[in-house]
Amino acid sequence: MIQTVRHFYEFGPYRLDITERILLRQGQHVPLPPKALETLLVLVEHGGHILEKEELLKRIWPDTFVEEGNLAKKISDLRKVLSEEQAEQYIETIPKRGYRFVVPVNEVWGDQHETDTTTSRPTVCVNGDAEISANHLPLKEQIETSSFPAAVRPEIQPQPTSFINKHWRGLLLWLTVGLMAGVVIWWMVFRAEVKQVAVPLKIVPFTSFPSSETQAAFSPDGNQIAFVWDGEKGENLDIYVRLIGAGQPLRLTTNAAADTLPAWSPDGRFIAFLRQSAESSAIYLVPALGGAEQKIAEVFPYRLPALGSSPYYSPDGKFLAIADKTSQEEPFSIYLLSTETGEKRPLTAPASGTVGDSYPAFSPDGKTLAFIRSTSISTTDIYLMNWSGGAPHRLTFDNTSIQGLAWDSDGRNLVFASRRGGSLFNLWQIPATGGTPERLPTIGQSVLSPAISRQGNRLAYTQTLDDSNIHRLELDSLGKGKVSESLVASTMAENGPDYSPDGQKIVFASCRSGDFGIWICDRNGGNIMQLVDRGPHLTGTPHWSPDGRWIVYDSRSNDLEQAGNADIYIISAEGGQPRRLTTEPSEDVTPSWSRDGQWIYFCSSRSGSMQIWKVPAAGGEALQVTRYGGFEACESTDGKILYYSKGRSVPGIWQVPVAGGEESLTLDYHKAGYWRLWTVMEKGIYFATATTPSRPVIEFYNFATRKVTTVATLDKPISRYDPGLAISPDRRSLLFTQMDQSGSDIMLVDNFQPQP
């Protein structure tokens, strides 16, 4: 036996055992995840000194790229644990730099304990004397005191008196044991070296065409990829197929409707896809080599690509798993669709008032179905179920946006695109048996729609290039647009601008810091200051109060009991602590002020469907305003009429009297309200439309004449999902959100190996 000296760090009531890698509080074990414990160890070892964030990330995740949000989460977890019994602050945040462990730390060596080693020899006590090595005992005593179990110890027989005859059996025994041990050690080292020699990933663009290519799907042999491309001019979504490594893409569909979400049949003969038009949505099949299309079944019209039907073949090719529903009010569910008869059978039953289930994917053995369940458009998690029956169980607990998932080839892991830990989408992997997701390396961020070849050696994903910024459009005396200029820009997303009542400041939402937040600048885009930092929690739709003192916005909750639902918050325009206005376990988003500043309108799912509600700005009970759907609202300048849209990507602007009454349709010209860029003034409504997506138009609807006139034609696309149109108090300029860089490519990863 050998002696090992244990190593501790002591602080407050805690003892950090370095030898055993555990944290103790007054002798009791304090459970900590491995990375949280590693974070604590690094901080304690450098107690009293500032550790930069970059250095901490390198020490804690030496071989993996992770975002600062992961580090912030570990720090938050540690603070909760360390503050359980004491109010003392153990870890200090150094703004824009890092962290420091601030309490006194005492380093202790002691509490020796014995540890067996593979190289030590047995020791014995002879006649009460000190321990001596068993190597110096006669052979019989060596064997009797060795580590062999008694049942397998060699029987000792009397031997001839010659030295060789006396010791040959013992020598042979130890040579045999030594040889076996050597072989075992060599094999373990050899295997470890083999595991460490990983074939390097080869990441190359599979497509680099103009505009956007996305939604890759591997052929069964792994040599072709079907994908969606909107063409060189970005005007229409169609299905294409291309051989990996060579050749031009083959265009399979040419319909004027949008064709998306391709999926190969197991025999490689057909590709299923979703076709969406203004009138209908349906699942089709097309031969993989081109040819006549076959309509399989009608499905409910989809408003959001992220929640598309996502057809996915069962391994036997007899069924497609799709997302569908029968009415606007109910959530999406996963259905089995027969490829022969077109019959549909529901598999899942998500709760009413939620968005529902999407992105179904069968495991390679066909026994398990994975899918995404969404309580809201940006609050999603992965679920698994036996597709032949049984209740689904939850695999992830992130309550954040997920856009796409795929099984690895042996069905042990799932790869998915998620915003977990930050404001950008990255690829993550999680075992199908559960656990903590690990981030996969890619050549960039903002990546979506992963796909893995059946052979498991190739991974494909969509690399997005979208960059939205805030622009200003000057108006002439007739309300026509003159000059457009970039006002607030970064390499990250900016949206939701709103003028202060005096026109001197602008509030907007941005993730320019790497996290979601609310920012303020002056009217010319200078003196930018962050007002709210919400980390990885989606935050936006800011609006000034009529007196300019307050700003209202929506943000996701970090409370797991609230399942990541969004709520409405108010904060002083000067900064400070936000005040939470809504606390219901529902989706509360898109706030706006009444003209007298007494009420805040917002969209809520608390009644089981998305409706407009209002709550006193000072706090209190919320009241329901609409009954037939409502999403984003704006009160008329005289405070008598409430104008509103009914959903994301739902055309039409409606109105209802503030004092109560029946709703009526105000405007549906050019799909007004379909894009989240519209605002109300005393004479009419400014709104953006995109009959041609690459050249959107800002138009004006006149209340008096009921006519629509063109204000300006923009040079670049706009985002239909983000808010972004505001009129200055003097009616001389418009703010809008423009996609200055828009597009996507499909990236191909060769030599892909799932994490062990």
N, C-alpha and C positions, 0 to 999 in steps of 0.2 A: 504494500500500500504506500501511497505518497501523500504528502500533506499539501492542501491547497488553502491559501489565505483568501477569505472573502473580502469583497470591496463594496463599500457603501457610500452614499451621499445622504446626509441628514439635513432636513430643513423643516421648521415648524413641527407638526406632529407626524411628519412623514419620514420614511426611510426608503431610499431607492437602492435596491440590491442589484449591483452591476453583475455579480457572478450568476445569479439565478434569473436576472432580467425580469424582476417583478417590483411593484410598488406596494409598500406596506404603510398602513396608517395605524399607529399604536398597536403594531403587531398583527393587524388584520390585512389580508390581501385586498388590494384595490384593483379590480379588473380594468385593464386598458387595452385597446387594440394595439397591435404591434407598431404601427406607424406613429400613433399618439405617444407610446412609450419611447420610441426613438426620438421624437421631437423633444420630449421632456428631458431625456438624457443629454442631448446636445445643448439645450438651454442651461441645464444645471452645471454641466462641465465648464461652461463659460459664464458662470454666474457673475453678475455685476457688469458684464461687457455687452455692448450692442452687437447683435448678430444681424447682418444684412439679410434681406429676404432671399437674394440670389444664393448666398452662401448656405443658408438653411435648406433651400431646395436641393442644392447639390449634395449636402450631407445626408439628408433624409431619403432622397430619391436619387441616388448616385447614377443609376443606369436608365432612368426613365424621365422623359419630359412631362412635367405636370404644371398646371397653372397655379398662380398665387392663391386662387380660391381654395385649393386643397390644403395649403399651409394654414390659411386663415381658419378653415374648418377644424384642423387639428388643434390650433391654439384655443379656439372657442371651446372645444371638447375638454381640453385640459383645464381651462379656467372653471368650467362647471364642476369638474371633479375636485379641484383643489380648493374651491370656495364652499364646499358642502358644509364644513364645520366652522370655517372662519371667514370673516368678511374681508380679510387682508388680501390685497392684490398681489399675486405672485409674479405675473408676467406683464411687463409694461410694453405698450405699443409705442414705437418711435415713428411718428408719421412720415410716410414716404421713404422710410429706410428699412425698419425691421422690428426686432423684439429684443427685450432684455429681461433676464431672470433677476428680480430685485431683492428677494429676501436672502438673509445670510445662509450660506451653505457650509456644512462641516463634513470634511472627507474623513472616512473611517476605514481602517484596515484591521481585520480581526475575525473572531469567531471561526477558527480553523475547523475544517471538516475533511474527512478522508474521501478520496475519489479513486476508483479503480481505473487503471489505464491498460491499454492493450499490450504495452511493452514491459510492464512491471512483472516481477516474478513473485511467487508466494513467499510470505515471511512467517516464521513461527517463533514461539518463545520456548527456549530450551532450559529446563530445570530452573525456571524463574529468572533466567538471565535476560539481558536485552535481546531485542529481535535480531536475528541473523538471516541472511538470504538462504532460501531453500536450495540454492545451487551448491551449498557447502554441506548438505546433508547426504547420508547414504541414499542409494536409489530407492529403497523401500520407503524411507521417510519422505523423499521427494514426491513420490506418487501419492502417498497417503495424505500429504499436506497440499497437494496440487488442487487446481480448480475443477478436475474431473468430478462428476457426480459419482457417488459411491457405487451405484449400480453398474457403471461402465469402467471402473478403475481396473487396470490389468492385474491379474493374479500374480503374486510374487512367489517364484519357486527358488529353492536352493540352487546355487550356481557353482561351477568349478572355481578353484582358487586363482586361476590365471587372471591377470588384469583384464585381458580382452574378453574372455568368456564371462567374467563377472559383470562387465559393464555393457556388453554389446546390445542387450535388449533395451536397456535404458537409453543408450545413445541412439538406437534405431527409432525408439519411440519419440524422442525429442526432435530428431531430424524429420520424422514424418509430420509431427505437429507443426514444426517450423515451416516445412515446405507447404503444408496446407494453408497455414496462415499467410505465408507469402503470396500464394496464388490468389487467395481471397482479397488481400490488400491490393495486389496488382490489378485484379479485375475491377475492384471498386474505383481505383484511381483511373483506370482506362475508361470505364464507363463515364465517370465524371468529366474526363477530358473530352470524350466524344460528345456529351451533352452540351459542353461549353462551346464547341466548335460549330456554331450555327451558320448555315448558308446565308450570306447577306441578302437583305431584301433588295429587289430591283423594282423601283417605282418609276413608271414612265407614263406620259399621257397616252391614253387610248384614243381620245378624240381631242382635236384642237380647232374645231370648225368655228366660224363666226356664230355669234349669239349663244344659245344654251343647249347643251346635251346633258341628259340626266337619266336616272332610273335604269341602270345597267342590269341585265339578266343573262347569266351564262347558259349556253347550250349544254345538253347532257354530257357531251364529250369534252367540254371545257375549252373548245377551240374557237367558238364564236360568241359574240355578245350582241344581244338585241338591246336597243336603247331608244330614247325619245329625243327628237331634235326638232326645233321650231324653224329650221331652215335658215338660209343665209341672211334673210331679211327679218327674221324673228316674227313671222306672221302666222304660222300655223304649226301645231304640234302633230307629228306623225311618227310611226314606228319604222325603225331602220335596223338592219343587221349588217355586221361587219366581221370578217375573219380576223382573228388576232394576228398581228404581225404583218399583214399585207392587205392590199386591195382597197377599193373604194366601197363605201357603204351601199347596201342594196335597200332601196326604199320600198317598204311593203304596203303602206297605206297612203292614200292621196285625198281622202275625204276632207271637206271643208271644216268638219267638226274637229274637236281636239281628241287625238288618240294618245293614250298614256298607259303606263303601268303594264309593260309586257311581261309575260311569263311563258316559258317553254314547256311543252308537254314532255313527259318522261321519255317518250320514244324519239323526240327531236323533230317530229313532223310538223307540229303546229305551234303557233304562238297565240296565246290568249291576251286580250287587251281591253281596256275600257274606252268607250267612245262617248264623249259628252258634247251635246249641242244645246242651243237655247231651248229646244223643245223636249229633249229626252236624254237619257243615259242608258247604255246597254253594254253587255259583255259580248265580245265577238271573238271568233277564231279566224286566223289567216294562215295559209301554208307558209312554212319557214323559208321556202324558195320562191314565194310569191304566188299569187293566184286569187281565186274568188274567195270572198269573205263569207263567213257563216255567223249569223246572229244567234246567240245562245239564249239570252234572257234579258228583259228590261230590268233595270235597277233604279233605285231612287236617285234623283239628280244630286250631284255633289257640288258643293260650293268651294271646297278647299282641296287643293292637290294633296296636302298632307294627310287628308282623311279619305283618300280615294279608295275605290273598291279593292285595290291590290289583289287581283286574282292570283291564286297560288294553287298549283296542282297537287293533288294527293299522289303519293308514290306509285299507285297503280294506274293513274291517269284517268280514273272514272269520275272524279269530282274536282271541282274548283272551290276553294275556300274564298269567300268574298265578304265584304262589308255591305250591309243593306238595311233598309227599314221600310215601313209602309206609310209613314206620315211625317210631316215636318216636325211635329211635337216630340215624337219618340226618339230615343237615342239609336245610333247605329249598333247593329249586332252582327256577329259572324254567322254566316249561313254556309251550308254545303249546297253547291249547285251541280246537278248532274250534267255532264257534258253530252250525254245522249238524249235525255228527255227535257232538259231545261228546268226540271223541278227543283225547288229550293226548300231546305229544311234548316230552321234556326238552331244554332249550337249554343249561343251565349245569351244572357239576359241582363245587361247592365242596368243600373238604377236610373229611374226617370229623372229628368232634369240635368243629366250629364250629356256630354257629346257622344260617348259610347265607345265601341270597339272597332279596331281597324288593323291593317298590316298583318293579316293571318299568315302563318308559315308552318308547314308540316316539318317535323323532325325527319331525318333520313330514313328511319325505320318505320315511319308512318304512324307511330303510336301516340305521339304528343303533338299538340297544336299550340304554338306560341302566338300571341297577339298583343296589341297595345290597347290598354283601356284608358280613356281620357275623361276626366271629370270636367275639364275645360279644354280649350284649344291648345293651351300651353302647360297643362298639368296632366302628365301622362306617366304610366308605368307599364312594365311587361308582366303578362300573366301567362301561365301554362295550364293546359288541361288535357285529359285523355279525350281525344276527339270522338270516341265512341260513346262517351257519357261521363257524368261526374261533374262536380263543381270545380271551377278554376281556382288556382292558388297564385298568389302574388309573388313575383320573383324579385322585382326592384322596388325600392321605397324612396325614390328621389323626388317625386312630385314635380317633374320638370319636363320640358319639351323633348320628345323623341320623334325622329323622322327616319324610320326604316330599321329593319332588323333582319338577321340571317343566321341560320345554323351553320356550324362548321361541319366538315364531312363525316365525322364520327358521331355527331349528335351530342357531344359532351359540353359544348359551349355555345353561347349566342353572342354575336357581334351586333352592336346597335349604335346608331348615331344619336347623341344626347347632348343637352346643354348642362349636364350635371357638373357642378363645381365652377361654373363661369357663364359668361354671356354668349360664348361661341359654341357651335356644334363641333364635337370631336367623336372619334370612334372609340367604343369601349367594349370590353369583353367580360362576360359573367358566366360562371358554370351553371349548367341547367339544374344542378342540385342546390343552387343558392350560394351566396357569398358576397364579397365586396367586389364591385366592378373594377377592372384595371384598364387604364387607358392604353390603346394601341398606337404605335408610332405611325405617323403619316407625314407627307411632305408639307402639310399646311393645316390650317384650321378652317372652320366653316365647311365641314364635310358632311355629306348626307348619303342616304340610300346605299348602304353596303350590300354587296353580293359576294358569295363565295362559290367557287366551282365545286362540282360534285366530287372531284378528285382531291379537293382541299388545298391545292398548291397555289391557287390564284384568288386574289381578292380584288374587287373593283368597287369604286365609290365615286360619288359626285363631289367635285371641288367647286364650290360656289365662289363667284367673284363680285357679288353685289356690294355696292357702297353707296348708301343714300346720304345726301347732304341737303342743307336748307338753302334755298335760293330766294331772292327777292325780285319781284316783277313790278316795275314802276308803271303807274297808270296815268293816262292823259285826262284832260277835262271831260272827255266823253266816256271814260271808263275803259278805254282800250289799252292793251299792254304795249309798252314801248321798249324798255331795255330790261333784260333778265341778267342777274349777276349772282355769283356764288357768295353767300353771306356767312354761313357757319359750316365748316367742312373739317373732316378728319378722315383717317383711313377706316374708321368704324362707322356704325350706323347712327344717323341723327334723324329725328322725326318729331312730330307733334308740336311745332312752333306756335306760340300765342303772344300777341302784343299785350303789354301792360296798358291799363286804361289811359295813361298819359302818352303812350306811344314811345316812351324813352327806353324801355327795356323789352327784352324778349326772353321767355322761358321755353325750354325745349327738353326733350328726352334724348339721352345718348348713352352708348356703352364705350365711349372713347377711352375711358380709364381701364377697360377690360371687364368692368362690372356695369350693371344697369344703374342708372341714376338720373336725377333731374338737375339741370344746369340753367344758369342765367347769364345773359350778356347784355351789352348796351345795344341800341337800335342799329348800329353799324357793324355788329358782330364782334366788337372788342370787349376787353375786360371780362373774359369768360370765367365764371366761378361755379364750382359744384355746390349745389344746395342739398341734395340727398344722395347718399351712396347706399344702394340696396344689395351690393354684392351680386350673387348669382340669381337673385329673385327678379323676374321680369317686372319692369316698372315703366310707366309712361302716361300718356294722355294728360299732360299738365295744363291747367287753366288758371288765369288770374281772377281774383274776386273783383267785383265792380269798383270797390274802393282802393284796389291795388295793394292791400295789406296782406293778403293770403293767397296761397296757391294750393289747389286741390289736384290730386293725382291718384292713380291706382297702382297697386303693387301686390305681388304674390306674398303669401305668408310663409315664414320660416317655421311655423308651428305645425309639427307633424299631425297633431290632433285635428287641425283644420285642413289636412290633406293638401296643403299648398294652394288653397283657394285664394283668389284675389280679393282685396278689400279696398275701401276708399280711405284716403288719408288727407289731412290738411297740415300745412306747415307755414310758418310766417315767411313772408318774402325776404326777411332779413336773416333767415336761418333759425336754427334751434332744433328742439325736439318735435318730431311730427306727432300729430294727434290722430288716432285711428277712429274713424266714424262708423264703420260697419264691422260687425263681429259674427254675423251669421255664417253657418257652414254652407255657404253658397258662393257662386261666382258673381262678384260685384265689381264692375268695370266701367270705363268710359264716362267719368264724371264731368259735369258742367254746371255752371252757376245760374240761378235765376237772376233776372235783371236787377232785382232789389237786394240781392246778396243774402237773402234769408234762407234760401233752399239750395240744395245740391241735387241735381238729377243724376241718375246712374242706371246702368243696366244690371239686372240681377236675375239669377236662375232660381231664387228662393221659392217661387210659386210652382216650380216644375217646368217652366219654359222661360226663355229670355224675354223679359218685359222691362219697361221703363218704370223706375221708382223714384221717389224723392225723399230726402231726409233733411231735417233742420241743420243748418250749418253749425249751430251751437251744440248739436247732438240731440238725440231723441229717437222716437219711433219713426220708422220709415213707412211711407204710404205708396201703394201701387197706383200708377198713372195709366198705363196702357193694358189692354186685355187681349190683343190679337198680335202680339209680337212687338218688340222694340229693342234697339241696340244702342244707337248713338243719338243724343238729343241736343237741341239748341233752341232756347227761348227767343221769341221775337223781341225786337228792341223796345216795344211798348209793353212787354210782359203779358200779353193776352193770348198768344198762340204758342204752342210747343210743336216744333218741327222735329222729325226723327226718321231715321232709317230703321229697317227691321232686322238687319243682320249683316255679318261680314259677307261681302260679295253677293248681296241681295239687292237688286235694283229697286228704285223708287224712294221718294221722300214723302212722308205722310205728315199730317197735322191733326192736333186735337186741341180744343180750347183748354186753357190752363184752369179755368173755373169748372171744367167738367163738360162732357158731351161726347158725341160720336166722332170717331176718326174719319178722315177722308184723305184721298190721295191728292197730293199737291203737285208732284212733278215726277214723271217717268221718262222724260225725253233723254235719249242717248244714255240710258241706264244711269241716270243721276242717282247718287247714293250707293252705287255698286262699288265705287272706289271711295275710300275713307278720306277724301279731300273735298269737303264742302263746308260752307259757313253762311250765316244769315246776317243781313243788314236790313236797314229800314225799308229800302226800295226793292229788295229781291234776294236771291240766293246765288252765290258764286259756287260753281261745282266743276270738278274735273271729270273728263270722260276719256275713254280710250277705244274708240271704234277701230283705230289702228294702234295696237299697243306700243309700237316703236315711236309714234308721233302723237302723244296725248294732247288734248285740247282743254283749255279752261274756258268755261262759258258762263253766261249770266242769265238768270231767269227773272224777268220783271213782273212783280206782283200786279201792277196796274194793267199792263198790256197783255200779260200771259205769253209773252214772246221770249224766245231764247236767242241770244246773240253771242258771237265768238269774241272772247277777250284776247286770247293768245294761243298760238300753236307752239308747243314745246319741242325742243330738239332731242330730248332723251326721255326714256320711260319714267313712270312713277310707280310707287308700290301701292297695290290695292289694299294691302292689309294694315298699313301704318297710317295714322292720322297725319294731316299735314297741310291744311289751308287756313290762313288767317288774314283778315283785312285790317289795315291800320286804322286808328281812330279818325284820321283825317281823310280816309278813303282814297289815299294817293298811292298805296302800294299793297301788294299781296305777298305773303310768305307761303311757300309750298315746298314739299319734300320731293326731290328729284333723284333718280337712280343715275348718278354720274358714271358709275361703272356697273354694268349688269351683264351677267352671263354665267356659264358654268361649263366645265369640262369633265370627262370621265377619266379617272386615273386607274391604272392597272398595276397591281402589286404581284410580281412573280416571286417564287420561293416563300410564299406566305406560310407561316407556321403558327398555329394558335398557341397562346401562352399555356405553359403546363399548369 
